[in-house]
Amino acid sequence: MDRKIGLEEHFAIPDTLNDSKGFLGDHVWPELEKRLLDMQEYRLSQMDKHGMQMMILSLNAPAIQAIPDVKKATETARKANDFLAAEVKKRPDRFQAFAALAMQDPDAATRELVRCVKDLGFRGALVNGFSSIEKESMVYLDDRRYQGFWAECDKLGVPFYLHPRNPLPSASQIYEGHPWLLGPTWAFGQETAVHALRLMASGLFDRHPKLQIVLGHLGEGLPYSIWRVDNRNAWTKAPPRYPAKKKLGDYFRDNFHLTVSGNFRTQTLIDAILEVGSDRILFSTDWPFENVDHAADWFDACPISEADRLKIGRTNAERLFKLL
Ligand code: MN
């Protein structure tokens, strides 16, 4: 399929480059480093070769979220956003942008989101999970301090991409002795799925019914589990013990979009389509951690209707990010 749009597509600036070191093994670091720092050459050649019209770009992970010095986090986010804006300006037909935000300072993050959307023309924000304000702290986005941020995000009408990060060592007891379970193998999905459930259960979407959160990796396992989340022991007729008014699955179907980033599996895609519908699923690769051809070759040939391929490959993104 031609003219696909992807929206989990990363780059790094020198300040954040080393955050991506160690995820994929040292033997591929020279290649990964090249991919992360390149914007207009190798990236575009891959897109051209495999039918991608556009990438909506975002900074690598955990980057801003893992900088405990609040001032430095805010400055680094601004620097990355200014760099990205200048790169997008060179090829706005091929690149658009998500804001990096230092959620460590909710007011500054809100101002930066407004600046990025209104002044720089960004399409939304991508944040890498919880934020570390002190070295061992984890502040999740359902925290009360973010009420003003979410209100502004809703007002601007831009989607918010909740991207994974690893849990802190202090919260990783379950992975002790099994480091291979960290990162994309398992811990990313676990961490991000729980974060998304926290948002749903908190009542955030009762206050902001139009707010749209994007999850990668075909929903971080949630399509497979969301029915059980709501059904658990239905015979007891016990009401759910959370502030939100509806079933969590209702929010999942009304307030979430899912991308296929890094999860190029037809069986999983079909399950996601059955749970949330093909209007809420979008193509993505997870470049540069995954290959564009691995995503594109699978997606172009996977057995779904051509109508769904068009929606997932392009038109859902055009609508969600107002690209036309
Ligand atoms: Mn990613």
Residues whose N, C-alpha, C, O or C-beta is under 5 A from the ligand:
A	BS01	MN	E8 D286
